Structures are given as C-alpha cells and as structure tokens.
Amino acid sequence: MEKYLDAGHGHPWLASSAAAEIIADELCSLCNKDVEVPHYTIMPNHWHALLIPTSKCMLSLPQMMRTIKGRSARRINAALGRTGTLWQREWFDRWMRDDAEWSRCVTYIRQNPVKAGLVHTWPEHPWTQ
C-alpha cells in the first residue's frame, strides 16, 4: 500500500494547497478537543499524523478520525467544487510502545514526502510538521 500511495496512485485531492491547508487546520483544531498533534505530513493522496490524547480527552480514536475525515471531506469537496466520497472507510493506526517506536514513526512521517520524491529534505515540504 505504501508503494502504491507514494507512487501517486489514487486521487491526488490533497495536492491542492487549499485541500492540504484544510487537513492541517483540522489536525490543529484537535487541540480544542484535548488531542495533541506534534507531527504530521500531508501528501497528495493521503496523510499521516501522530495523535496524542491528553488525560482530559473525551474522544476515542474512531471519534477523532470521524471528526477529521467528516469535517475535512465537506470542506475539501466545497473548496474543490466536487461532491462524493473523499476518504476510504478504513484507516491505519499504531500504538507507540516505546521511544524507539516513536522515533521510527516520526522519521517515517518526516521522510514520506522525501521518499515520494516531492522534496529533497523534509523541512522543504510545506505540509510536514
């Protein structure tokens, strides 16, 4: 699946700066729901993010994903003048069990636009934090 996405297959809705900005905005708005998002990258056809619920967070991971995907789909469809399904039903998650796992995931997120050939170094990518 990674090679498929990194090769640019699928609909590149997020290649639009307007769409990428909507995703970034939705991820940042999670702080209002007591979820930290210290790292993310928005690729042309998918995104990755580390979501950290605080002790005050009342949302489950499925609720967080429904919030992000539902709100962003409506906003992106409006921005791009389109209708219909934007996201796949499924999503992938991973538990961070130790610092080494955390480090691997941060590196993966940051290097995703580099590996896909979008930039030479991750800080060059405007949608990677």
N, CA, C and O atoms as CSV, one atom per row, in Angstrom:
chain,resi,resn,atom,element,x,y,z
A,1,MET,N,N,0.823,-1.194,0.000
A,1,MET,CA,C,0.000,0.000,0.000
A,1,MET,C,C,0.870,1.261,0.000
A,1,MET,O,O,0.573,2.233,-0.695
A,2,GLU,N,N,1.959,1.229,0.799
A,2,GLU,CA,C,2.847,2.397,0.846
A,2,GLU,C,C,3.395,2.750,-0.524
A,2,GLU,O,O,3.363,3.913,-0.927
A,3,LYS,N,N,3.899,1.753,-1.244
A,3,LYS,CA,C,4.472,1.998,-2.567
A,3,LYS,C,C,3.416,2.550,-3.516
A,3,LYS,O,O,3.704,3.431,-4.326
A,4,TYR,N,N,2.197,2.035,-3.417
A,4,TYR,CA,C,1.084,2.483,-4.248
A,4,TYR,C,C,0.808,3.970,-3.991
A,4,TYR,O,O,0.705,4.763,-4.926
A,5,LEU,N,N,0.689,4.334,-2.702
A,5,LEU,CA,C,0.402,5.723,-2.352
A,5,LEU,C,C,1.570,6.643,-2.705
A,5,LEU,O,O,1.373,7.722,-3.266
A,6,ASP,N,N,2.791,6.208,-2.372
A,6,ASP,CA,C,3.958,7.046,-2.646
A,6,ASP,C,C,4.196,7.250,-4.137
A,6,ASP,O,O,4.776,8.255,-4.548
A,7,ALA,N,N,3.750,6.300,-4.935
A,7,ALA,CA,C,3.886,6.442,-6.393
A,7,ALA,C,C,2.860,7.420,-6.958
A,7,ALA,O,O,2.882,7.734,-8.148
A,8,GLY,N,N,1.953,7.904,-6.090
A,8,GLY,CA,C,0.979,8.901,-6.525
A,8,GLY,C,C,-0.314,8.333,-7.048
A,8,GLY,O,O,-1.124,9.065,-7.618
A,9,HIS,N,N,-0.531,7.028,-6.865
A,9,HIS,CA,C,-1.784,6.436,-7.322
A,9,HIS,C,C,-2.937,6.907,-6.441
A,9,HIS,O,O,-2.730,7.357,-5.314
A,10,GLY,N,N,-4.119,6.801,-6.959
A,10,GLY,CA,C,-5.285,7.295,-6.235
A,10,GLY,C,C,-5.520,8.748,-6.599
A,10,GLY,O,O,-4.749,9.342,-7.353
A,11,HIS,N,N,-6.559,9.300,-6.075
A,11,HIS,CA,C,-6.904,10.689,-6.382
A,11,HIS,C,C,-6.028,11.641,-5.575
A,11,HIS,O,O,-5.978,11.541,-4.349
A,12,PRO,N,N,-5.343,12.554,-6.238
A,12,PRO,CA,C,-4.456,13.482,-5.527
A,12,PRO,C,C,-5.175,14.742,-5.043
A,12,PRO,O,O,-4.711,15.856,-5.287
A,13,TRP,N,N,-6.296,14.567,-4.364
A,13,TRP,CA,C,-7.076,15.725,-3.918
A,13,TRP,C,C,-6.248,16.653,-3.038
A,13,TRP,O,O,-6.438,17.869,-3.062
A,14,LEU,N,N,-5.326,16.081,-2.259
A,14,LEU,CA,C,-4.576,16.888,-1.293
A,14,LEU,C,C,-3.388,17.604,-1.911
A,14,LEU,O,O,-2.670,18.319,-1.211
A,15,ALA,N,N,-3.164,17.427,-3.215
A,15,ALA,CA,C,-2.100,18.171,-3.904
A,15,ALA,C,C,-2.455,19.651,-3.974
A,15,ALA,O,O,-1.574,20.499,-4.111
A,16,SER,N,N,-3.732,19.955,-3.881
A,16,SER,CA,C,-4.194,21.341,-3.850
A,16,SER,C,C,-3.800,21.960,-2.506
A,16,SER,O,O,-4.062,21.381,-1.452
A,17,SER,N,N,-3.175,23.129,-2.547
A,17,SER,CA,C,-2.808,23.819,-1.303
A,17,SER,C,C,-4.033,24.084,-0.437
A,17,SER,O,O,-3.953,24.012,0.789
A,18,ALA,N,N,-5.170,24.393,-1.068
A,18,ALA,CA,C,-6.394,24.648,-0.308
A,18,ALA,C,C,-6.804,23.393,0.469
A,18,ALA,O,O,-7.188,23.482,1.635
A,19,ALA,N,N,-6.723,22.239,-0.171
A,19,ALA,CA,C,-7.106,20.994,0.491
A,19,ALA,C,C,-6.112,20.632,1.588
A,19,ALA,O,O,-6.515,20.230,2.679
A,20,ALA,N,N,-4.818,20.770,1.308
A,20,ALA,CA,C,-3.798,20.462,2.317
A,20,ALA,C,C,-3.950,21.372,3.531
A,20,ALA,O,O,-3.785,20.936,4.670
A,21,GLU,N,N,-4.264,22.634,3.278
A,21,GLU,CA,C,-4.456,23.578,4.377
A,21,GLU,C,C,-5.660,23.185,5.240
A,21,GLU,O,O,-5.637,23.362,6.458
A,22,ILE,N,N,-6.693,22.662,4.618
A,22,ILE,CA,C,-7.866,22.208,5.367
A,22,ILE,C,C,-7.485,21.051,6.289
A,22,ILE,O,O,-7.886,21.028,7.453
A,23,ILE,N,N,-6.714,20.089,5.775
A,23,ILE,CA,C,-6.285,18.968,6.615
A,23,ILE,C,C,-5.438,19.482,7.771
A,23,ILE,O,O,-5.659,19.097,8.919
A,24,ALA,N,N,-4.470,20.349,7.479
A,24,ALA,CA,C,-3.624,20.907,8.534
A,24,ALA,C,C,-4.473,21.626,9.581
A,24,ALA,O,O,-4.224,21.498,10.780
A,25,ASP,N,N,-5.468,22.374,9.133
A,25,ASP,CA,C,-6.353,23.091,10.036
A,25,ASP,C,C,-7.155,22.120,10.907
A,25,ASP,O,O,-7.306,22.336,12.110
A,26,GLU,N,N,-7.664,21.056,10.296
A,26,GLU,CA,C,-8.436,20.067,11.069
A,26,GLU,C,C,-7.557,19.367,12.100
A,26,GLU,O,O,-7.989,19.123,13.227
A,27,LEU,N,N,-6.326,19.044,11.714
A,27,LEU,CA,C,-5.410,18.417,12.670
A,27,LEU,C,C,-5.103,19.371,13.821
A,27,LEU,O,O,-5.097,18.967,14.984
A,28,CYS,N,N,-4.851,20.620,13.497
A,28,CYS,CA,C,-4.570,21.611,14.544
A,28,CYS,C,C,-5.782,21.861,15.437
A,28,CYS,O,O,-5.627,22.150,16.624
A,29,SER,N,N,-6.981,21.755,14.878
A,29,SER,CA,C,-8.186,22.008,15.679
A,29,SER,C,C,-8.419,20.914,16.720
A,29,SER,O,O,-9.224,21.093,17.634
A,30,LEU,N,N,-7.729,19.795,16.592
A,30,LEU,CA,C,-7.876,18.744,17.597
A,30,LEU,C,C,-7.400,19.195,18.970
A,30,LEU,O,O,-7.811,18.631,19.984
A,31,CYS,N,N,-6.531,20.212,19.014
A,31,CYS,CA,C,-6.082,20.701,20.321
A,31,CYS,C,C,-7.264,21.225,21.128
A,31,CYS,O,O,-7.222,21.208,22.358
A,32,ASN,N,N,-8.319,21.690,20.460
A,32,ASN,CA,C,-9.532,22.139,21.152
A,32,ASN,C,C,-10.305,20.974,21.755
A,32,ASN,O,O,-11.204,21.170,22.573
A,33,LYS,N,N,-9.952,19.772,21.349
A,33,LYS,CA,C,-10.596,18.561,21.869
A,33,LYS,C,C,-9.611,17.757,22.718
A,33,LYS,O,O,-9.794,16.560,22.940
A,34,ASP,N,N,-8.560,18.440,23.190
A,34,ASP,CA,C,-7.550,17.836,24.060
A,34,ASP,C,C,-6.771,16.715,23.394
A,34,ASP,O,O,-6.488,15.688,24.010
A,35,VAL,N,N,-6.427,16.922,22.126
A,35,VAL,CA,C,-5.579,15.988,21.386
A,35,VAL,C,C,-4.403,16.783,20.825
A,35,VAL,O,O,-4.589,17.777,20.123
A,36,GLU,N,N,-3.198,16.333,21.142
A,36,GLU,CA,C,-2.003,16.969,20.590
A,36,GLU,C,C,-1.638,16.294,19.273
A,36,GLU,O,O,-1.814,15.086,19.115
A,37,VAL,N,N,-1.131,17.082,18.332
A,37,VAL,CA,C,-0.683,16.558,17.033
A,37,VAL,C,C,0.719,17.130,16.792
A,37,VAL,O,O,0.869,18.137,16.098
A,38,PRO,N,N,1.753,16.484,17.368
A,38,PRO,CA,C,3.098,17.041,17.251
A,38,PRO,C,C,3.756,16.863,15.885
A,38,PRO,O,O,4.644,17.633,15.520
A,39,HIS,N,N,3.327,15.852,15.127
A,39,HIS,CA,C,3.933,15.598,13.819
A,39,HIS,C,C,2.865,15.148,12.831
A,39,HIS,O,O,1.980,14.357,13.156
A,40,TYR,N,N,2.975,15.680,11.605
A,40,TYR,CA,C,2.100,15.215,10.526
A,40,TYR,C,C,2.757,15.515,9.194
A,40,TYR,O,O,3.666,16.339,9.100
A,41,THR,N,N,2.284,14.836,8.173
A,41,THR,CA,C,2.640,15.182,6.806
A,41,THR,C,C,1.404,14.977,5.941
A,41,THR,O,O,0.643,14.030,6.138
A,42,ILE,N,N,1.218,15.861,4.997
A,42,ILE,CA,C,0.084,15.776,4.079
A,42,ILE,C,C,0.651,15.567,2.683
A,42,ILE,O,O,1.327,16.431,2.124
A,43,MET,N,N,0.359,14.418,2.153
A,43,MET,CA,C,0.831,14.010,0.834
A,43,MET,C,C,-0.282,14.308,-0.185
A,43,MET,O,O,-1.396,14.644,0.217
A,44,PRO,N,N,-0.011,14.194,-1.475
A,44,PRO,CA,C,-1.057,14.486,-2.467
A,44,PRO,C,C,-2.292,13.588,-2.362
A,44,PRO,O,O,-3.390,14.003,-2.734
A,45,ASN,N,N,-2.123,12.358,-1.858
A,45,ASN,CA,C,-3.253,11.430,-1.845
A,45,ASN,C,C,-3.494,10.750,-0.495
A,45,ASN,O,O,-4.309,9.831,-0.409
A,46,HIS,N,N,-2.798,11.187,0.564
A,46,HIS,CA,C,-3.013,10.644,1.899
A,46,HIS,C,C,-2.286,11.527,2.912
A,46,HIS,O,O,-1.562,12.450,2.540
A,47,TRP,N,N,-2.489,11.231,4.194
A,47,TRP,CA,C,-1.777,11.969,5.233
A,47,TRP,C,C,-1.437,11.037,6.383
A,47,TRP,O,O,-2.046,9.982,6.556
A,48,HIS,N,N,-0.443,11.456,7.168
A,48,HIS,CA,C,-0.018,10.737,8.361
A,48,HIS,C,C,0.020,11.734,9.508
A,48,HIS,O,O,0.363,12.899,9.309
A,49,ALA,N,N,-0.331,11.284,10.705
A,49,ALA,CA,C,-0.251,12.158,11.867
A,49,ALA,C,C,-0.085,11.335,13.131
A,49,ALA,O,O,-0.599,10.222,13.242
A,50,LEU,N,N,0.648,11.906,14.085
A,50,LEU,CA,C,0.720,11.328,15.419
A,50,LEU,C,C,-0.299,12.071,16.276
A,50,LEU,O,O,-0.215,13.289,16.435
A,51,LEU,N,N,-1.243,11.346,16.816
A,51,LEU,CA,C,-2.294,11.919,17.646
A,51,LEU,C,C,-2.081,11.473,19.085
A,51,LEU,O,O,-1.987,10.277,19.363
A,52,ILE,N,N,-2.004,12.431,19.997
A,52,ILE,CA,C,-1.783,12.115,21.403
A,52,ILE,C,C,-2.939,12.689,22.228
A,52,ILE,O,O,-2.996,13.897,22.461
A,53,PRO,N,N,-3.850,11.832,22.665
A,53,PRO,CA,C,-4.933,12.334,23.520
A,53,PRO,C,C,-4.389,12.689,24.908
A,53,PRO,O,O,-3.629,11.918,25.494
A,54,THR,N,N,-4.774,13.838,25.422
A,54,THR,CA,C,-4.380,14.208,26.783
A,54,THR,C,C,-5.289,13.471,27.768
A,54,THR,O,O,-6.240,12.798,27.370
A,55,SER,N,N,-4.988,13.606,29.030
A,55,SER,CA,C,-5.803,12.939,30.060
A,55,SER,C,C,-7.227,13.490,30.095
A,55,SER,O,O,-8.127,12.832,30.618
A,56,LYS,N,N,-7.445,14.682,29.549
A,56,LYS,CA,C,-8.781,15.294,29.523
A,56,LYS,C,C,-9.585,14.913,28.280
A,56,LYS,O,O,-10.777,15.210,28.200
A,57,CYS,N,N,-8.953,14.266,27.324
A,57,CYS,CA,C,-9.606,13.947,26.052
A,57,CYS,C,C,-10.778,12.994,26.260
A,57,CYS,O,O,-10.653,11.976,26.940
A,58,MET,N,N,-11.904,13.334,25.670
A,58,MET,CA,C,-13.114,12.516,25.781
A,58,MET,C,C,-13.390,11.738,24.495
A,58,MET,O,O,-14.394,11.031,24.409
A,59,LEU,N,N,-12.522,11.857,23.503
A,59,LEU,CA,C,-12.743,11.196,22.219
A,59,LEU,C,C,-11.954,9.893,22.121
A,59,LEU,O,O,-10.813,9.807,22.574
A,60,SER,N,N,-12.575,8.893,21.528
A,60,SER,CA,C,-11.855,7.671,21.179
A,60,SER,C,C,-11.141,7.918,19.849
A,60,SER,O,O,-11.416,8.907,19.170
A,61,LEU,N,N,-10.239,7.034,19.484
A,61,LEU,CA,C,-9.563,7.188,18.190
A,61,LEU,C,C,-10.559,7.157,17.029
A,61,LEU,O,O,-10.450,7.989,16.128
A,62,PRO,N,N,-11.528,6.232,17.012
A,62,PRO,CA,C,-12.520,6.287,15.921
A,62,PRO,C,C,-13.281,7.614,15.879
A,62,PRO,O,O,-13.605,8.100,14.796
A,63,GLN,N,N,-13.568,8.204,17.032
A,63,GLN,CA,C,-14.250,9.500,17.042
A,63,GLN,C,C,-13.349,10.602,16.492
A,63,GLN,O,O,-13.808,11.490,15.774
A,64,MET,N,N,-12.057,10.538,16.836
A,64,MET,CA,C,-11.116,11.527,16.297
A,64,MET,C,C,-11.072,11.426,14.781
A,64,MET,O,O,-11.113,12.441,14.085
A,65,MET,N,N,-10.989,10.213,14.274
A,65,MET,CA,C,-10.900,10.016,12.824
A,65,MET,C,C,-12.191,10.446,12.126
A,65,MET,O,O,-12.141,11.052,11.056
A,66,ARG,N,N,-13.335,10.141,12.716
A,66,ARG,CA,C,-14.607,10.591,12.122
A,66,ARG,C,C,-14.654,12.116,12.074
A,66,ARG,O,O,-15.117,12.700,11.095
A,67,THR,N,N,-14.176,12.746,13.129
A,67,THR,CA,C,-14.165,14.212,13.167
A,67,THR,C,C,-13.290,14.775,12.054
A,67,THR,O,O,-13.723,15.637,11.290
A,68,ILE,N,N,-12.063,14.283,11.968
A,68,ILE,CA,C,-11.126,14.783,10.947
A,68,ILE,C,C,-11.650,14.491,9.546
A,68,ILE,O,O,-11.719,15.386,8.703
A,69,LYS,N,N,-12.015,13.246,9.302
A,69,LYS,CA,C,-12.410,12.849,7.950
A,69,LYS,C,C,-13.739,13.479,7.539
A,69,LYS,O,O,-13.889,13.898,6.391
A,70,GLY,N,N,-14.693,13.552,8.444
A,70,GLY,CA,C,-16.000,14.118,8.101
A,70,GLY,C,C,-15.927,15.606,7.800
A,70,GLY,O,O,-16.401,16.066,6.762
A,71,ARG,N,N,-15.327,16.353,8.723
A,71,ARG,CA,C,-15.237,17.802,8.536
A,71,ARG,C,C,-14.366,18.147,7.328
A,71,ARG,O,O,-14.716,19.018,6.532
A,72,SER,N,N,-13.231,17.458,7.198
A,72,SER,CA,C,-12.332,17.792,6.086
A,72,SER,C,C,-12.944,17.419,4.738
A,72,SER,O,O,-12.750,18.136,3.757
A,73,ALA,N,N,-13.673,16.321,4.673
A,73,ALA,CA,C,-14.298,15.925,3.398
A,73,ALA,C,C,-15.285,16.992,2.924
A,73,ALA,O,O,-15.291,17.365,1.751
A,74,ARG,N,N,-16.112,17.474,3.836
A,74,ARG,CA,C,-17.075,18.517,3.456
A,74,ARG,C,C,-16.348,19.779,2.980
A,74,ARG,O,O,-16.705,20.363,1.956
A,75,ARG,N,N,-15.330,20.187,3.731
A,75,ARG,CA,C,-14.608,21.412,3.395
A,75,ARG,C,C,-13.808,21.266,2.100
A,75,ARG,O,O,-13.801,22.174,1.270
A,76,ILE,N,N,-13.137,20.132,1.927
A,76,ILE,CA,C,-12.337,19.925,0.713
A,76,ILE,C,C,-13.236,19.822,-0.507
A,76,ILE,O,O,-12.937,20.413,-1.545
A,77,ASN,N,N,-14.328,19.083,-0.399
A,77,ASN,CA,C,-15.253,18.988,-1.536
A,77,ASN,C,C,-15.740,20.374,-1.938
A,77,ASN,O,O,-15.804,20.688,-3.126
A,78,ALA,N,N,-16.082,21.205,-0.958
A,78,ALA,CA,C,-16.541,22.564,-1.273
A,78,ALA,C,C,-15.412,23.373,-1.927
A,78,ALA,O,O,-15.643,24.072,-2.913
A,79,ALA,N,N,-14.204,23.279,-1.386
A,79,ALA,CA,C,-13.071,24.047,-1.916
A,79,ALA,C,C,-12.709,23.624,-3.338
A,79,ALA,O,O,-12.300,24.448,-4.156
A,80,LEU,N,N,-12.865,22.329,-3.623
A,80,LEU,CA,C,-12.500,21.821,-4.953
A,80,LEU,C,C,-13.681,21.757,-5.917
A,80,LEU,O,O,-13.533,21.345,-7.068
A,81,GLY,N,N,-14.856,22.171,-5.435
A,81,GLY,CA,C,-16.034,22.157,-6.299
A,81,GLY,C,C,-16.439,20.753,-6.711
A,81,GLY,O,O,-16.847,20.530,-7.851
A,82,ARG,N,N,-16.330,19.816,-5.798
A,82,ARG,CA,C,-16.670,18.426,-6.113
A,82,ARG,C,C,-17.644,17.895,-5.077
A,82,ARG,O,O,-17.888,18.529,-4.050
A,83,THR,N,N,-18.190,16.738,-5.354
A,83,THR,CA,C,-19.066,16.045,-4.419
A,83,THR,C,C,-18.616,14.594,-4.353
A,83,THR,O,O,-17.789,14.150,-5.149
A,84,GLY,N,N,-19.160,13.877,-3.414
A,84,GLY,CA,C,-18.878,12.450,-3.331
A,84,GLY,C,C,-17.870,12.095,-2.266
A,84,GLY,O,O,-17.403,12.943,-1.505
A,85,THR,N,N,-17.550,10.830,-2.236
A,85,THR,CA,C,-16.653,10.278,-1.232
A,85,THR,C,C,-15.238,10.780,-1.454
A,85,THR,O,O,-14.736,10.790,-2.579
A,86,LEU,N,N,-14.609,11.191,-0.382
A,86,LEU,CA,C,-13.228,11.658,-0.445
A,86,LEU,C,C,-12.278,10.639,0.185
A,86,LEU,O,O,-11.215,10.349,-0.364
A,87,TRP,N,N,-12.665,10.103,1.328
A,87,TRP,CA,C,-11.802,9.204,2.093
A,87,TRP,C,C,-12.247,7.759,1.993
A,87,TRP,O,O,-13.430,7.473,1.809
A,88,GLN,N,N,-11.285,6.847,2.114
A,88,GLN,CA,C,-11.617,5.435,2.274
A,88,GLN,C,C,-12.189,5.246,3.672
A,88,GLN,O,O,-11.905,6.027,4.581
A,89,ARG,N,N,-12.991,4.210,3.836
A,89,ARG,CA,C,-13.565,3.937,5.158
A,89,ARG,C,C,-12.494,3.609,6.192
A,89,ARG,O,O,-12.544,4.076,7.330
A,90,GLU,N,N,-11.551,2.817,5.784
A,90,GLU,CA,C,-10.534,2.326,6.717
A,90,GLU,C,C,-9.421,3.335,6.928
A,90,GLU,O,O,-9.219,4.244,6.124
A,91,TRP,N,N,-8.710,3.155,8.022
A,91,TRP,CA,C,-7.515,3.923,8.318
A,91,TRP,C,C,-6.609,3.001,9.123
A,91,TRP,O,O,-7.056,1.990,9.663
A,92,PHE,N,N,-5.343,3.358,9.197
A,92,PHE,CA,C,-4.359,2.528,9.878
A,92,PHE,C,C,-3.879,3.238,11.128
A,92,PHE,O,O,-3.621,4.442,11.118
A,93,ASP,N,N,-3.765,2.479,12.198
A,93,ASP,CA,C,-3.249,3.068,13.428
A,93,ASP,C,C,-2.127,2.204,13.988
A,93,ASP,O,O,-1.952,1.048,13.601
A,94,ARG,N,N,-1.386,2.785,14.893
A,94,ARG,CA,C,-0.258,2.085,15.501
A,94,ARG,C,C,-0.068,2.651,16.903
A,94,ARG,O,O,-0.130,3.865,17.096
A,95,TRP,N,N,0.159,1.795,17.865
A,95,TRP,CA,C,0.445,2.203,19.238
A,95,TRP,C,C,1.936,2.456,19.393
A,95,TRP,O,O,2.754,1.699,18.871
A,96,MET,N,N,2.285,3.502,20.095
A,96,MET,CA,C,3.680,3.801,20.405
A,96,MET,C,C,3.991,3.135,21.744
A,96,MET,O,O,3.520,3.574,22.794
A,97,ARG,N,N,4.783,2.084,21.692
A,97,ARG,CA,C,5.070,1.321,22.906
A,97,ARG,C,C,6.353,1.755,23.607
A,97,ARG,O,O,6.546,1.471,24.789
A,98,ASP,N,N,7.222,2.440,22.883
A,98,ASP,CA,C,8.479,2.887,23.492
A,98,ASP,C,C,9.061,4.030,22.662
A,98,ASP,O,O,8.526,4.390,21.613
A,99,ASP,N,N,10.159,4.587,23.149
A,99,ASP,CA,C,10.789,5.722,22.463
A,99,ASP,C,C,11.305,5.350,21.077
A,99,ASP,O,O,11.281,6.168,20.157
A,100,ALA,N,N,11.770,4.115,20.934
A,100,ALA,CA,C,12.283,3.679,19.627
A,100,ALA,C,C,11.154,3.659,18.591
A,100,ALA,O,O,11.352,4.080,17.451
A,101,GLU,N,N,9.979,3.175,18.981
A,101,GLU,CA,C,8.817,3.156,18.076
A,101,GLU,C,C,8.412,4.579,17.717
A,101,GLU,O,O,8.115,4.877,16.560
A,102,TRP,N,N,8.402,5.447,18.710
A,102,TRP,CA,C,8.082,6.861,18.489
A,102,TRP,C,C,9.041,7.460,17.468
A,102,TRP,O,O,8.613,8.118,16.520
A,103,SER,N,N,10.318,7.236,17.658
A,103,SER,CA,C,11.334,7.778,16.760
A,103,SER,C,C,11.161,7.248,15.337
A,103,SER,O,O,11.274,8.011,14.377
A,104,ARG,N,N,10.888,5.952,15.192
A,104,ARG,CA,C,10.661,5.377,13.859
A,104,ARG,C,C,9.466,6.030,13.173
A,104,ARG,O,O,9.512,6.316,11.976
A,105,CYS,N,N,8.404,6.263,13.925
A,105,CYS,CA,C,7.200,6.865,13.328
A,105,CYS,C,C,7.420,8.325,12.945
A,105,CYS,O,O,6.959,8.764,11.891
A,106,VAL,N,N,8.110,9.071,13.782
A,106,VAL,CA,C,8.411,10.468,13.446
A,106,VAL,C,C,9.263,10.511,12.186
A,106,VAL,O,O,9.008,11.313,11.287
A,107,THR,N,N,10.272,9.651,12.118
A,107,THR,CA,C,11.132,9.595,10.932
A,107,THR,C,C,10.320,9.220,9.700
A,107,THR,O,O,10.491,9.819,8.638
A,108,TYR,N,N,9.443,8.240,9.831
A,108,TYR,CA,C,8.612,7.822,8.701
A,108,TYR,C,C,7.754,8.992,8.203
A,108,TYR,O,O,7.691,9.249,7.001
A,109,ILE,N,N,7.101,9.690,9.120
A,109,ILE,CA,C,6.252,10.818,8.745
A,109,ILE,C,C,7.074,11.883,8.023
A,109,ILE,O,O,6.687,12.359,6.955
A,110,ARG,N,N,8.187,12.243,8.601
A,110,ARG,CA,C,9.018,13.300,8.011
A,110,ARG,C,C,9.605,12.893,6.662
A,110,ARG,O,O,9.713,13.722,5.758
A,111,GLN,N,N,9.979,11.643,6.523
A,111,GLN,CA,C,10.642,11.195,5.297
A,111,GLN,C,C,9.666,10.816,4.186
A,111,GLN,O,O,10.089,10.607,3.049
A,112,ASN,N,N,8.383,10.724,4.485
A,112,ASN,CA,C,7.417,10.311,3.475
A,112,ASN,C,C,7.445,11.200,2.230
A,112,ASN,O,O,7.479,10.667,1.121
A,113,PRO,N,N,7.432,12.533,2.364
A,113,PRO,CA,C,7.498,13.358,1.140
A,113,PRO,C,C,8.851,13.270,0.435
A,113,PRO,O,O,8.925,13.475,-0.776
A,114,VAL,N,N,9.911,12.973,1.167
A,114,VAL,CA,C,11.236,12.786,0.564
A,114,VAL,C,C,11.237,11.492,-0.235
A,114,VAL,O,O,11.658,11.467,-1.391
A,115,LYS,N,N,10.759,10.412,0.393
A,115,LYS,CA,C,10.722,9.102,-0.262
A,115,LYS,C,C,9.855,9.131,-1.518
A,115,LYS,O,O,10.142,8.437,-2.494
A,116,ALA,N,N,8.803,9.931,-1.488
A,116,ALA,CA,C,7.902,10.035,-2.638
A,116,ALA,C,C,8.450,10.957,-3.727
A,116,ALA,O,O,7.849,11.084,-4.794
A,117,GLY,N,N,9.583,11.597,-3.461
A,117,GLY,CA,C,10.199,12.456,-4.467
A,117,GLY,C,C,9.600,13.849,-4.558
A,117,GLY,O,O,9.806,14.541,-5.555
A,118,LEU,N,N,8.866,14.274,-3.542
A,118,LEU,CA,C,8.256,15.605,-3.575
A,118,LEU,C,C,9.258,16.699,-3.206
A,118,LEU,O,O,9.164,17.824,-3.698
A,119,VAL,N,N,10.217,16.365,-2.337
A,119,VAL,CA,C,11.226,17.312,-1.876
A,119,VAL,C,C,12.537,16.559,-1.631
A,119,VAL,O,O,12.563,15.328,-1.619
A,120,HIS,N,N,13.615,17.309,-1.437
A,120,HIS,CA,C,14.910,16.677,-1.133
A,120,HIS,C,C,15.079,16.441,0.367
A,120,HIS,O,O,15.673,15.445,0.780
A,121,THR,N,N,14.555,17.361,1.183
A,121,THR,CA,C,14.610,17.220,2.641
A,121,THR,C,C,13.245,17.568,3.211
A,121,THR,O,O,12.533,18.402,2.652
A,122,TRP,N,N,12.874,16.935,4.321
A,122,TRP,CA,C,11.511,17.122,4.834
A,122,TRP,C,C,11.184,18.566,5.202
A,122,TRP,O,O,10.036,18.969,5.017
A,123,PRO,N,N,12.133,19.386,5.719
A,123,PRO,CA,C,11.737,20.769,6.028
A,123,PRO,C,C,11.292,21.575,4.806
A,123,PRO,O,O,10.633,22.605,4.951
A,124,GLU,N,N,11.644,21.116,3.617
A,124,GLU,CA,C,11.210,21.797,2.387
A,124,GLU,C,C,9.718,21.582,2.114
A,124,GLU,O,O,9.100,22.362,1.390
A,125,HIS,N,N,9.153,20.542,2.683
A,125,HIS,CA,C,7.751,20.208,2.394
A,125,HIS,C,C,6.836,21.107,3.233
A,125,HIS,O,O,6.895,21.064,4.462
A,126,PRO,N,N,6.002,21.910,2.592
A,126,PRO,CA,C,5.187,22.868,3.354
A,126,PRO,C,C,4.150,22.225,4.253
A,126,PRO,O,O,3.623,22.884,5.150
A,127,TRP,N,N,3.842,20.947,4.035
A,127,TRP,CA,C,2.784,20.293,4.805
A,127,TRP,C,C,3.333,19.202,5.711
A,127,TRP,O,O,2.654,18.212,5.984
A,128,THR,N,N,4.558,19.385,6.173
A,128,THR,CA,C,5.144,18.459,7.137
A,128,THR,C,C,5.538,19.248,8.374
A,128,THR,O,O,6.202,20.281,8.293
A,129,GLN,N,N,5.115,18.741,9.504
A,129,GLN,CA,C,5.421,19.396,10.773
A,129,GLN,C,C,6.044,18.370,11.698
A,129,GLN,O,O,6.388,18.693,12.835
